[in-house]
Amino acid sequence: MIYPPTFEQKIGFDRLREQVAERCTMRAARERLAAHGFSTSPSEIVGRQTLADEMRQLVMMEHDFPGGDYPDIDTVVAKLRVEGAFLDVEEAVTLRRALAAVGGIVAFISAREGRYPELWRLTRGVEAFPQIVARIDSIVDDLGAGRDTASRALAEIRRAIREREGQAAKRLQAVLQAAKSAGIVEADAQLSVRDGKTVIPVSAANKRKLNGFIHDESATGRTFYVEPVEVVELNNELRELEYAERREIVRILTELTEEIRPDAGLIAASGDYLAEIDMLRAKGRWALENDCVKPILSDDDRLVLRRARHPLLQQTLRAQGREIVPLDMQLDARKRILVISGPNAGGKSVCLKTTGIVQYMFQCGFPVPVAENSELPLFGSIFLDIGDEQSMDNDLSTYSSHLLNMKHTLAGASPRTLVLIDEFGSGTEPVIGGAIAEAILERLIERGCYGVITTHYANIKYYAASNDGVANGAMTFDVQQIRPLFRLEMGKPGSSFAVEIARKIGLPEEIIRAASEKAGSDHINLEKQLREIARDKRYWEQKRDRIRLADRKVEELEQSYAEQLQKIRTERQEILKRAREEAQRLIADANRQIENTIKTIREAQAEKELTRLARRELEEFRERTEQADAAAESERAAQVERE
């Protein structure tokens, strides 16, 4: 749910969407853009964002992408679906342009699957109908005129027309020269055309002297335009040939329409694809012009804005040659609501609007004016209370309208709600207004809402400094130069700097001094206490974070030691296994040597010398085996000891 109904106008999204729509060349693309409203579906949002971001990259990197204006073909398709209707030449040309554009886009994206995977998936299966494009090309030329070669009959008719036109021109020139010689027409008179007829201009006094039909007269009545009788018959033949030409063109276009009518559904789908591409191209162009990107979809309900800008403010400042101050802000499960305070005209409302438009753009599928490592969650509803909604019709005062907005907000508040409230609690007597605002803030925290709230009330700042789930934020102020810096500083409350601003504006010093005395030390002490509370809160939060970090490191070390111990045990088992295998191999070698020795003794028939030699070899082999076994055992023991 988005509240109020004027939400888009209040944050400036309507003007932003108009800017993107102006970059669409198709009416159907603009309609699609208008239909891309606020979504709560993760898959839909990610799909929209990915397509827009890939098109942004494509527009930035690919200068040979098929561009130009894309034509709408919905009226052409509607006509195709009517039995008996036929496309005229202009409609055939429009269809040809659209299908040619689809063909170029499909070929371009299909060749770059790895670079633009989502655009490739969108393109897969789209029909470009090259045979229809070729068929229309055979009928209509590049200028939108029917080709003589569209049919044999049309070629014959046009040849006859050219012949008759040539004959008529010769006869007219002859009649004109004769009339000039006879003094019937002026010496500088030229042939003219009236009602499709070639005529000779004759003065009113001589109109009866030239035989023919009068087709027109000048505004003054001094000149009449006469078709000589010598060319009347030729002109009639030409008129008949022109009728025959139109009939033949209608026959050709009817035949073309009948040929492509069965594909009307697929042609409509190709037109929808072209409108989608046109809309995405408009988003991509706008994103490049305004430094917008695809942010990260948060998977832990964090809202992290890095270098966020309100695009309309950025455009205004850029036109003035000034740089916008970007917004850095974070909301998470521990600090879901941010209370921003600070001087008037210091940027509080801009921070609130920036948060609102960034989140809304994200969930509408528009590239977002943030750094690429920004993280945005999904909200089911956004409630906004900003500006003066007093109404004479509904008998609502400014404060009543704020309370009505709070009523709707509390009714719809949940952990999936983003609440944006400007000048929280203002519009009525400060004490009760602040108390009501504090009570509402408590309920919003209980409901688990996320939100950005701006205020000047000290009790709201004090509450944010003393309670969980809410944090203070200050709009920084240059005390020396007495000017706002428009930068948000998280974790501390801001001051209104009313005395400093009054002094800079030039309010009399005695009034400022009297106001300070009336405010008394209690107000000054309250501001001081708020700063001390914020400082102490930051200290304990940082200490808690350090303890958590230390606990995490201990857990990581414990896990690392357990993994190393398990690794040592595994390696010990492996070493013992290899030792047993080595011992078995040595025993097998020894057995083979003994068997060979016995065999040698038997073959030598127990000759003493050979027997002695065999025994010596056996002893040497036994010594070598024992030495190798001892060395291997020593090495294994040393390795285990090292580990």
ABEGO torsion letter per residue (X at the ends): XBOBAAAAAAAGAAAAAAAAAAABABAAAAAAAAABBBBABAAAAAAAAAAAAAAAAAAAABAABBBEBBBBAAAAAAAAABBGBBBBAAAAAAAAAAAAAAAAAAAAAAAAAAABAAAAAAABGBBAGAAAAAAAAAABBAAGBBBAAABAAAAAAAAAAAAAAAAAAAAAAAAAAAAAAAGABBAABBBBBBGGBBBBBBBAAAAAABBEBBABBBAAGABBBBBBAAAAAAAAAAAAAAAAAAAAAAAAAAAAAAAAAAAAAAAAAAAAAAAAAAAAAAAAAAAAAAGBBBBBBBAAGBBBBBGBBBAAAAAAAAAAGBBBBBBBBBBBAABABBBBBEBBGAGAAAAAAAAAAAAAAAAAGBBBBBBAABBBBBBABBBBBBEBABBAAAGBBAAAAAAAAAAAAAAABBAABBBBBBGBGBGBBAAAAAAAAAAAAAAAAAAGBBBBBBBABAAAAAAAAABBGBBBBBBBBBAAAGBBAGBBBBGBBBBAGAAAAAAAAGBBAAAAAAAAAAAEAAAAAAAAAAAAAAAAAAAAAAAAAAAAAAAAAAAAAAAAAAAAAAAAAAAAAAAAAAAAAAAAAAAAAAAAAAAAAAAAAAAAGGBAAAAAAAAAAAAAAAAAAAAAAAAAAAAAAAAAAAX
